[in-house]
C-alpha cells in the first residue's frame, strides 16, 4: 500500500540533488524557486546544517 504526504519539513538543498527532487514532488518549480530566492535574500543557511523549510 502506498501513502502520500501533504507536508514536508526539510532543509534547503543543493541544485540538481535528489533531495531537491523530493521537494519538487510537493510543489511546482516556480514555488520552489521563489522559496530559494527568499532564502537567499534573507541570508538563510543551506545544506545539512542550514535552515529548514516547511512545505504545506
C-alpha positions as CSV (number, residue, x, y, z in Angstrom):
1,X,0.0,0.0,0.0
2,X,1.3,3.4,-1.0
3,X,0.7,6.5,1.2
4,X,1.1,10.2,0.3
5,X,2.3,13.1,2.4
6,X,0.8,16.6,2.2
7,X,3.5,18.4,4.1
8,X,7.3,18.2,4.5
9,X,10.0,19.7,6.8
10,X,13.3,19.8,5.0
11,X,16.5,21.8,4.5
12,X,17.4,24.0,1.6
13,X,19.3,21.6,-0.7
14,X,21.9,21.8,-3.5
15,X,20.7,22.3,-7.0
16,X,20.3,19.1,-9.0
17,X,20.3,17.0,-5.9
18,X,17.9,14.1,-5.4
19,X,16.7,15.8,-2.2
20,X,15.7,18.8,-4.2
21,X,13.7,16.4,-6.5
22,X,11.9,15.2,-3.4
23,X,10.9,18.8,-2.5
24,X,9.8,19.3,-6.1
25,X,7.4,16.4,-5.8
26,X,5.3,18.5,-3.3
27,X,5.5,21.9,-5.0
28,X,5.9,23.2,-8.6
29,X,9.1,24.7,-9.9
30,X,8.0,28.4,-9.5
31,X,7.1,27.9,-5.9
32,X,10.4,26.2,-5.1
33,X,12.4,28.9,-6.9
34,X,10.5,31.7,-5.1
35,X,11.3,30.0,-1.7
36,X,15.0,29.7,-2.6
37,X,15.1,33.4,-3.7
38,X,13.6,34.4,-0.4
39,X,16.1,32.3,1.5
40,X,19.0,33.9,-0.3
41,X,17.6,37.4,0.2
42,X,17.3,36.8,3.9
43,X,20.7,35.0,4.3
44,X,19.3,31.6,5.2
45,X,21.8,28.8,5.6
46,X,21.7,26.0,3.1
47,X,22.7,22.3,3.1
48,X,22.8,19.8,6.0
49,X,23.3,22.2,8.9
50,X,21.3,25.1,7.4
51,X,17.8,26.5,8.0
52,X,14.7,24.4,7.4
53,X,11.6,25.0,5.5
54,X,8.1,23.7,5.9
55,X,6.1,22.9,2.8
56,X,2.4,22.7,3.3
